[in-house]
Amino acid sequence: MSANSVPAEPEFMPANMTSVSDKPKRYHPALVALHWLIAILIFGAFFLVQGGENERGRFRPGQGFQPGNPPQTFGDDEAPRVFPPGGFPAQEGSQGVLSALGIHMIFGLIVLVLLIIRLIVRWGTKHPEWASAGNKFFDWVGGLTHFGLYLLTFGMTITGIILADQRGILARTFGIGSTPTPSSFGRGGFSLGFFHGGIWTLLLLLIILHVGASLYHQFIRKDNLLACMWFGKKNE
C-alpha cells in the first residue's frame, strides 16, 4: 500500500493538554448541591446539640448502674433519684426521634451518606482546574485542608454513631443498637466522647481556614473561585 493511500489521522494531543482543555469552570451541579447541603447539615447538627445540652447530659456515663447505688442528685432543684439497672432512667422528650438529640443523630447519619455519594460523584465527574494560591506551600496546605475536611467529617460521623451506640442512645431513640451495661460502660464512653468533640474542633478550624482561603481567592486574587462551587453553565 502506498503512502498516498494511507488516510491522514490527526496526531494525538498530549494527555495533559487534553485534560486542561476539557476542564469545566464549575463543579458538577450534584457536587455543588451536596457541598452546601452537607455544610448546612453539619452546622445544623452542631447547633442542635448545643441547644439540647441539658438533654444530652442525661446520657452521660457513670450515672447509677447498680441497683444498690446511692441516690444521685442532679441540681439543687431536683430530688435524688436511683437509676434502674441498665444505665439511664426513662426521660420524657429525651429519647424521641424528633428531640434535639434525635435530629442531631439523623443529621449526622445523612451527612455520612451524602459524603459517600459526594465522593462517588466527584470521582465520576470532571471538575475545574486546581486554583493556585500563587505559592507552593499554600497550595500544599490547600490540598491537605481538603483531604482533612473529608477525613474529619467521616471521623466525626462514625465516632458519633459508635458513641451513641455505646451510651445506648441509639437504642432509646431509634430502637436499634445495644444497651450499655455496668461492666461495659466507662471503658470508652468518655474517651470516645472527648475524641468526638475534638474532631469537631479540628473540623471547625479547617472549615474556617477553607472559608478564609476561598475569600482570599475571590477578593485578593480575584480568580472568581466561589463561582466554581455554584450553579451555572459549566464553562462560564
SERO-4910 file (N, C-alpha, C, O; in steps of 0.05 Angstrom, whole numbers):
BEGIN
 pado doro    nc1    nc2    nc3   cac1   cac2   cac3    cc1    cc2    cc3    oc1    oc2    oc3
  Met    A     17    -24      0      0      0      0     18     25      0     36     27     16
  Ser    A     12     43    -18     29     67    -20     23     87      3      2     85     16
  Ala    A     41    105      6     38    125     28     15    143     23      2    152     41
  Asn    A      9    147     -4    -14    165    -10    -41    153     -4    -61    167     -1
  Ser    A    -41    126     -2    -67    113      3    -73    111     33    -96    103     40
  Val    A    -54    118     50    -59    117     79    -74    142     87    -64    164     83
  Pro    A    -97    139     99   -113    162    107    -98    178    129    -86    167    148
  Ala    A    -99    204    126    -86    221    146   -102    220    172   -126    224    172
  Glu    A    -88    217    194   -101    217    220    -89    239    237    -65    243    236
  Pro    A   -105    253    253    -94    274    270    -76    262    291    -82    240    302
  Glu    A    -56    276    298    -38    267    319    -52    269    346    -69    287    350
  Phe    A    -45    250    363    -57    251    390    -45    274    405    -21    279    405
  Met    A    -63    288    420    -54    310    437    -42    299    462    -51    278    471
  Pro    A    -23    312    474    -13    303    500    -35    301    520    -54    316    519
  Ala    A    -33    282    538    -54    277    558    -59    301    575    -82    307    581
  Asn    A    -38    316    582    -42    339    599    -57    361    585    -72    376    597
  Met    A    -51    365    558    -65    385    543    -94    379    540   -112    396    541
  Thr    A   -100    353    536   -128    345    533   -143    350    559   -166    360    559
  Ser    A   -131    343    582   -145    345    607   -150    375    614   -170    382    625
  Val    A   -131    392    607   -134    420    613   -156    432    596   -173    448    606
  Ser    A   -157    425    570   -177    437    552   -205    427    559   -224    441    554
  Asp    A   -207    403    571   -233    392    577   -243    400    605   -265    393    613
  Lys    A   -226    415    620   -234    422    647   -257    442    647   -255    463    634
  Pro    A   -278    436    661   -300    456    664   -292    478    683   -273    476    698
  Lys    A   -307    500    683   -302    522    701   -318    520    727   -313    535    746
  Arg    A   -338    502    727   -354    498    751   -355    468    757   -352    451    740
  Tyr    A   -360    462    783   -364    435    791   -391    425    782   -409    441    776
  His    A   -394    399    780   -420    387    772   -442    397    791   -437    399    815
  Pro    A   -466    403    781   -488    412    798   -493    394    822   -501    404    843
  Ala    A   -490    368    818   -495    350    841   -474    355    863   -481    353    886
  Leu    A   -449    360    855   -428    366    875   -434    392    889   -429    394    913
  Val    A   -443    412    874   -450    438    886   -472    434    907   -470    444    929
  Ala    A   -493    420    899   -515    416    918   -506    400    943   -514    407    965
  Leu    A   -490    379    938   -480    363    961   -462    379    979   -463    377   1003
  His    A   -445    396    967   -427    413    983   -442    430   1003   -436    430   1027
  Trp    A   -462    445    993   -476    464   1010   -495    450   1029   -499    459   1051
  Leu    A   -507    428   1020   -525    413   1038   -510    400   1061   -519    401   1084
  Ile    A   -487    389   1056   -471    377   1077   -462    399   1097   -463    395   1121
  Ala    A   -454    422   1086   -446    444   1104   -469    453   1122   -465    457   1146
  Ile    A   -493    455   1111   -516    463   1127   -522    442   1148   -529    449   1171
  Leu    A   -521    417   1141   -527    395   1160   -507    394   1182   -514    389   1205
  Ile    A   -481    398   1176   -460    398   1196   -465    419   1217   -464    414   1241
  Phe    A   -470    444   1208   -474    465   1228   -501    463   1241   -505    470   1264
  Gly    A   -521    452   1227   -547    447   1239   -545    427   1262   -557    430   1283
  Ala    A   -529    405   1257   -525    385   1278   -511    397   1302   -517    391   1325
  Phe    A   -492    415   1297   -477    428   1318   -495    445   1336   -494    443   1360
  Phe    A   -511    462   1323   -528    480   1338   -551    464   1353   -559    472   1374
  Leu    A   -559    442   1341   -579    426   1355   -569    415   1381   -582    415   1401
  Val    A   -545    404   1380   -534    391   1404   -527    412   1424   -527    406   1448
  Gln    A   -520    437   1416   -515    458   1435   -542    466   1449   -543    470   1473
  Gly    A   -563    467   1433   -589    474   1444   -600    452   1462   -616    458   1479
  Gly    A   -591    427   1457   -601    405   1473   -580    396   1493   -579    372   1499
  Glu    A   -565    414   1504   -544    407   1523   -555    393   1547   -544    373   1557
  Asn    A   -577    403   1558   -589    390   1582   -599    363   1575   -597    344   1591
  Glu    A   -610    360   1551   -619    334   1542   -596    315   1539   -598    291   1546
  Arg    A   -574    324   1527   -551    307   1523   -539    298   1549   -529    276   1552
  Gly    A   -540    316   1569   -528    310   1595   -541    286   1609   -529    273   1626
  Arg    A   -566    280   1602   -579    258   1615   -568    231   1606   -574    211   1618
  Phe    A   -551    231   1586   -539    206   1576   -510    204   1583   -495    188   1570
  Arg    A   -501    219   1602   -472    217   1609   -467    192   1624   -484    181   1637
  Pro    A   -442    182   1622   -435    156   1634   -433    158   1664   -431    179   1676
  Gly    A   -435    134   1677   -429    132   1705   -452    141   1722   -448    148   1746
  Gln    A   -477    141   1712   -499    151   1728   -516    128   1738   -538    123   1727
  Gly    A   -507    114   1759   -523     95   1773   -530     70   1757   -551     68   1746
  Phe    A   -511     51   1757   -516     27   1742   -525      3   1760   -539    -15   1751
  Gln    A   -516      4   1784   -523    -18   1802   -548    -13   1818   -553     10   1826
  Pro    A   -564    -33   1823   -589    -29   1838   -584    -17   1865   -601     -2   1875
  Gly    A   -562    -23   1877   -556    -13   1904   -541     13   1905   -533     22   1926
  Asn    A   -538     26   1882   -523     52   1882   -538     73   1899   -562     73   1900
  Pro    A   -522     90   1912   -536    111   1927   -549    131   1909   -541    133   1886
  Pro    A   -569    145   1918   -583    165   1901   -563    186   1892   -544    193   1905
  Gln    A   -568    196   1867   -552    217   1856   -568    242   1851   -591    240   1841
  Thr    A   -557    264   1858   -571    290   1856   -563    304   1831   -539    305   1824
  Phe    A   -582    315   1816   -577    329   1791   -586    358   1794   -605    366   1781
  Gly    A   -573    373   1811   -580    401   1815   -596    404   1840   -608    385   1851
  Asp    A   -597    429   1850   -610    434   1876   -640    432   1874   -654    427   1894
  Asp    A   -651    435   1850   -680    435   1846   -691    407   1840   -715    405   1835
  Glu    A   -674    387   1840   -683    361   1833   -678    342   1857   -658    344   1871
  Ala    A   -698    325   1862   -695    306   1883   -676    283   1876   -674    277   1852
  Pro    A   -662    271   1896   -645    249   1890   -661    226   1877   -684    221   1884
  Arg    A   -647    213   1858   -660    191   1844   -642    167   1842   -617    170   1839
  Val    A   -653    143   1843   -638    119   1839   -645    109   1811   -668    104   1806
  Phe    A   -624    105   1795   -630     96   1767   -633     66   1767   -620     52   1783
  Pro    A   -649     56   1749   -653     27   1746   -629     14   1733   -612     28   1721
  Pro    A   -626    -12   1736   -604    -26   1722   -606    -21   1692   -627    -19   1681
  Gly    A   -582    -20   1680   -582    -16   1651   -572     12   1644   -567     17   1620
  Gly    A   -570     30   1663   -557     55   1657   -573     80   1661   -566     96   1679
  Phe    A   -594     85   1646   -607    111   1645   -636    109   1652   -649     89   1645
  Pro    A   -647    129   1665   -675    129   1670   -690    138   1645   -679    152   1628
  Ala    A   -715    130   1644   -732    139   1622   -736    169   1625   -743    178   1646
  Gln    A   -733    184   1603   -735    213   1604   -756    221   1583   -753    215   1560
  Glu    A   -776    236   1592   -795    246   1573   -782    266   1555   -770    285   1564
  Gly    A   -785    262   1529   -775    281   1509   -746    278   1504   -735    293   1487
  Ser    A   -731    260   1518   -703    258   1513   -695    235   1495   -672    233   1487
  Gln    A   -714    219   1488   -708    195   1472   -725    194   1447   -726    173   1434
  Gly    A   -738    215   1439   -755    215   1416   -738    221   1391   -718    235   1392
  Val    A   -748    211   1368   -734    216   1343   -733    245   1337   -714    255   1325
  Leu    A   -754    260   1344   -756    289   1338   -745    306   1361   -748    331   1360
  Ser    A   -731    294   1380   -718    310   1400   -693    323   1388   -684    315   1366
  Ala    A   -681    342   1401   -657    355   1391   -635    335   1386   -621    336   1366
  Leu    A   -632    317   1406   -611    296   1403   -617    277   1381   -599    268   1366
  Gly    A   -643    270   1378   -651    252   1356   -646    264   1329   -635    250   1311
  Ile    A   -653    289   1325   -648    303   1299   -619    306   1295   -609    305   1272
  His    A   -603    311   1316   -574    314   1314   -563    288   1302   -546    289   1284
  Met    A   -572    265   1311   -562    240   1301   -571    234   1273   -557    224   1256
  Ile    A   -596    242   1267   -606    239   1240   -590    255   1220   -582    245   1199
  Phe    A   -583    280   1228   -566    297   1211   -539    284   1206   -529    284   1184
  Gly    A   -528    273   1228   -502    260   1225   -502    236   1206   -484    233   1190
  Leu    A   -523    220   1208   -526    197   1190   -529    206   1161   -518    194   1143
  Ile    A   -545    228   1157   -549    238   1130   -523    249   1119   -516    245   1096
  Val    A   -507    263   1136   -481    273   1127   -463    250   1118   -450    253   1097
  Leu    A   -463    229   1133   -446    206   1125   -454    195   1098   -437    189   1081
  Val    A   -480    191   1094   -489    181   1068   -483    200   1045   -473    192   1024
  Leu    A   -489    226   1050   -484    245   1029   -454    248   1023   -446    254   1000
  Leu    A   -437    245   1043   -409    247   1038   -399    224   1021   -382    229   1003
  Ile    A   -409    201   1025   -402    178   1008   -411    183    979   -397    178    960
  Ile    A   -436    193    977   -447    199    950   -430    221    937   -424    220    913
  Arg    A   -421    241    952   -405    262    941   -379    252    930   -370    260    909
  Leu    A   -366    234    944   -341    222    935   -345    207    909   -329    209    890
  Ile    A   -367    192    908   -373    177    883   -377    196    860   -367    191    838
  Val    A   -393    217    864   -398    236    843   -373    251    835   -368    255    811
  Arg    A   -356    257    854   -331    272    848   -313    255    831   -301    265    812
  Trp    A   -311    229    837   -294    211    822   -305    206    794   -290    199    776
  Gly    A   -331    209    791   -343    203    765   -349    227    747   -360    224    726
  Thr    A   -341    251    756   -346    275    741   -320    292    738   -301    289    753
  Lys    A   -320    309    718   -298    327    714   -301    352    732   -324    360    738
  His    A   -279    362    741   -281    386    758   -260    406    750   -241    400    735
  Pro    A   -263    431    758   -245    452    749   -216    448    756   -209    432    774
  Glu    A   -199    462    742   -170    461    748   -166    472    775   -179    490    784
  Trp    A   -146    460    789   -139    469    816   -131    498    816   -115    506    800
  Ala    A   -144    514    834   -138    542    835   -113    547    852   -114    542    877
  Ser    A    -92    556    840    -67    560    855    -69    585    872    -81    605    864
  Ala    A    -57    584    895    -56    608    913    -32    625    907    -28    646    920
  Gly    A    -16    617    887      7    633    880     32    626    896     52    640    895
  Asn    A     30    605    912     52    597    930     50    566    933     29    556    940
  Lys    A     73    553    929     72    523    930     65    513    958     50    494    960
  Phe    A     74    527    978     67    518   1006     37    522   1011     25    504   1022
  Phe    A     26    545   1003     -2    549   1007    -19    529    990    -40    520    999
  Asp    A     -9    522    967    -23    502    951    -23    475    965    -43    460    964
  Trp    A      0    468    977      2    444    992    -17    444   1016    -30    424   1022
  Val    A    -18    466   1030    -37    469   1053    -65    466   1044    -82    454   1057
  Gly    A    -71    478   1020    -99    476   1010   -107    448   1004   -129    439   1010
  Gly    A    -89    433    991    -95    404    985    -98    388   1011   -116    371   1013
  Leu    A    -81    394   1031    -83    380   1056   -109    387   1071   -121    370   1084
  Thr    A   -117    412   1068   -142    421   1081   -166    406   1069   -184    397   1084
  His    A   -167    404   1043   -189    390   1030   -190    360   1039   -211    349   1045
  Phe    A   -167    348   1040   -166    320   1049   -175    318   1078   -189    300   1086
  Gly    A   -166    337   1095   -173    337   1123   -203    341   1127   -214    329   1145
  Leu    A   -215    357   1111   -244    362   1113   -260    336   1109   -278    330   1123
  Tyr    A   -252    321   1088   -265    295   1083   -259    276   1106   -278    263   1117
  Leu    A   -234    274   1114   -226    254   1135   -240    260   1162   -250    242   1174
  Leu    A   -240    285   1170   -251    292   1196   -281    290   1196   -293    282   1216
  Thr    A   -294    296   1173   -323    293   1172   -331    263   1174   -350    256   1188
  Phe    A   -316    246   1161   -320    217   1164   -316    209   1193   -332    195   1205
  Gly    A   -294    218   1204   -288    211   1232   -309    220   1252   -316    206   1270
  Met    A   -319    245   1248   -339    256   1266   -365    240   1265   -376    234   1286
  Thr    A   -374    233   1241   -399    218   1239   -396    189   1249   -414    179   1263
  Ile    A   -374    177   1243   -371    149   1252   -367    147   1282   -379    130   1294
  Thr    A   -351    164   1294   -348    164   1323   -374    171   1337   -380    161   1358
  Gly    A   -390    189   1324   -416    196   1335   -434    172   1336   -449    168   1356
  Ile    A   -434    156   1315   -451    132   1314   -443    112   1335   -459    101   1350
  Ile    A   -416    107   1337   -406     88   1357   -412     98   1385   -419     82   1403
  Leu    A   -408    124   1390   -413    135   1416   -442    133   1424   -448    126   1447
  Ala    A   -460    139   1405   -488    137   1411   -496    108   1417   -514    104   1434
  Asp    A   -483     89   1404   -489     61   1410   -478     53   1437   -492     39   1452
  Gln    A   -454     62   1444   -442     55   1469   -459     66   1493   -461     53   1514
  Arg    A   -470     90   1489   -485    102   1510   -515     94   1510   -530    103   1526
  Gly    A   -522     77   1491   -550     68   1490   -569     87   1478   -593     83   1479
  Ile    A   -559    109   1466   -577    130   1456   -590    120   1430   -614    126   1425
  Leu    A   -576    105   1414   -588     93   1390   -612     75   1398   -633     76   1385
  Ala    A   -608     59   1418   -629     41   1427   -653     56   1438   -675     48   1432
  Arg    A   -648     77   1453   -670     92   1464   -684    110   1444   -708    114   1446
  Thr    A   -669    119   1424   -681    138   1405   -693    124   1381   -715    130   1372
  Phe    A   -678    104   1370   -687     91   1345   -695     62   1349   -705     49   1330
  Gly    A   -690     51   1372   -696     23   1377   -677      4   1364   -683    -19   1360
  Ile    A   -652     14   1358   -632     -3   1346   -606     -1   1363   -604     17   1379
  Gly    A   -588    -19   1359   -563    -18   1373   -564    -32   1400   -584    -46   1406
  Ser    A   -543    -29   1415   -541    -43   1441   -548    -25   1464   -549     -1   1462
  Thr    A   -554    -38   1487   -559    -23   1512   -535    -27   1530   -527    -49   1535
  Pro    A   -523     -5   1540   -499     -7   1556   -505    -21   1582   -527    -19   1594
  Thr    A   -485    -36   1592   -487    -49   1618   -466    -37   1637   -448    -24   1628
  Pro    A   -469    -42   1663   -449    -31   1681   -421    -39   1675   -402    -23   1679
  Ser    A   -417    -64   1666   -390    -73   1661   -378    -61   1635   -354    -57   1634
  Ser    A   -395    -55   1615   -385    -45   1590   -382    -15   1590   -367     -4   1574
  Phe    A   -397     -1   1606   -397     28   1606   -373     38   1620   -363     27   1640
  Gly    A   -362     60   1611   -339     72   1623   -313     64   1610   -292     76   1615
  Arg    A   -313     43   1593   -289     34   1580   -282     52   1557   -258     53   1549
  Gly    A   -301     64   1545   -295     81   1521   -314    104   1518   -310    121   1500
  Gly    A   -335    105   1535   -355    125   1531   -344    153   1533   -349    170   1516
  Phe    A   -330    159   1555   -320    186   1559   -297    192   1539   -297    214   1527
  Ser    A   -278    174   1536   -256    179   1518   -265    183   1489   -255    200   1475
  Leu    A   -284    167   1481   -294    169   1454   -310    195   1450   -309    208   1430
  Gly    A   -325    203   1471   -339    228   1470   -320    252   1469   -325    271   1454
  Phe    A   -298    250   1484   -278    271   1482   -265    272   1455   -260    294   1444
  Phe    A   -261    248   1443   -249    247   1416   -268    258   1395   -260    272   1377
  His    A   -294    252   1399   -315    262   1380   -315    292   1381   -317    305   1360
  Gly    A   -314    304   1405   -314    333   1407   -288    345   1396   -288    366   1385
  Gly    A   -266    331   1400   -240    340   1390   -240    341   1360   -228    359   1348
  Ile    A   -252    321   1347   -253    320   1318   -269    344   1308   -262    357   1288
  Trp    A   -291    351   1322   -307    374   1314   -291    400   1316   -292    417   1298
  Thr    A   -274    402   1337   -258    426   1340   -238    429   1317   -235    450   1305
  Leu    A   -225    407   1310   -206    407   1287   -221    413   1261   -211    428   1244
  Leu    A   -244    401   1258   -260    405   1233   -268    434   1231   -268    446   1209
  Leu    A   -277    446   1253   -284    474   1253   -261    492   1245   -264    511   1229
  Leu    A   -237    486   1255   -214    502   1247   -208    499   1217   -201    519   1204
  Leu    A   -211    475   1207   -206    471   1178   -227    486   1161   -222    496   1140
  Ile    A   -252    486   1171   -274    500   1157   -268    530   1156   -271    542   1135
  Ile    A   -258    541   1178   -251    569   1179   -228    575   1160   -229    595   1145
  Leu    A   -208    557   1159   -186    560   1141   -196    558   1112   -187    573   1094
  His    A   -214    539   1107   -225    535   1080   -241    560   1070   -238    569   1048
  Val    A   -257    571   1088   -272    595   1081   -254    618   1077   -257    634   1058
  Gly    A   -234    621   1094   -215    643   1091   -200    642   1065   -195    662   1052
  Ala    A   -191    617   1057   -177    614   1032   -195    620   1008   -186    632    988
  Ser    A   -221    613   1010   -239    619    989   -243    649    985   -244    659    963
  Leu    A   -245    663   1008   -248    692   1006   -222    705    996   -223    726    982
  Tyr    A   -199    694   1003   -174    704    993   -173    702    962   -165    720    948
  His    A   -181    678    952   -181    675    923   -201    694    910   -195    705    889
  Gln    A   -224    697    922   -246    713    910   -239    743    909   -244    756    889
  Phe    A   -228    753    931   -226    782    934   -197    793    932   -193    816    926
  Ile    A   -177    775    937   -149    784    935   -138    776    908   -127    792    893
  Arg    A   -140    750    902   -130    741    876   -150    746    853   -143    746    830
  Lys    A   -175    750    860   -196    757    841   -198    736    818   -200    744    795
  Asp    A   -197    711    826   -199    690    805   -227    678    804   -232    657    791
  Asn    A   -246    691    818   -275    682    818   -278    653    826   -294    638    814
  Leu    A   -263    645    846   -264    617    855   -291    609    865   -299    586    860
  Leu    A   -305    626    879   -331    619    890   -351    610    869   -369    595    875
  Ala    A   -348    621    845   -367    613    823   -364    584    816   -383    571    806
  Cys    A   -341    572    822   -337    543    816   -356    526    832   -364    505    822
  Met    A   -362    534    856   -379    519    873   -407    531    875   -419    532    896
  Trp    A   -418    539    852   -445    548    850   -457    540    823   -442    531    805
  Phe    A   -483    543    821   -497    532    797   -493    551    774   -491    576    777
  Gly    A   -493    540    750   -490    556    725   -479    538    703   -474    514    708
  Lys    A   -475    549    680   -463    534    658   -435    526    665   -420    543    676
  Lys    A   -427    502    658   -402    491    668   -378    506    656   -356    505    668
  Asn    A   -381    520    633   -358    534    621   -361    564    624   -348    579    609
  Glu    A   -377    573    643   -379    602    647   -371    609    675   -371    632    683
***
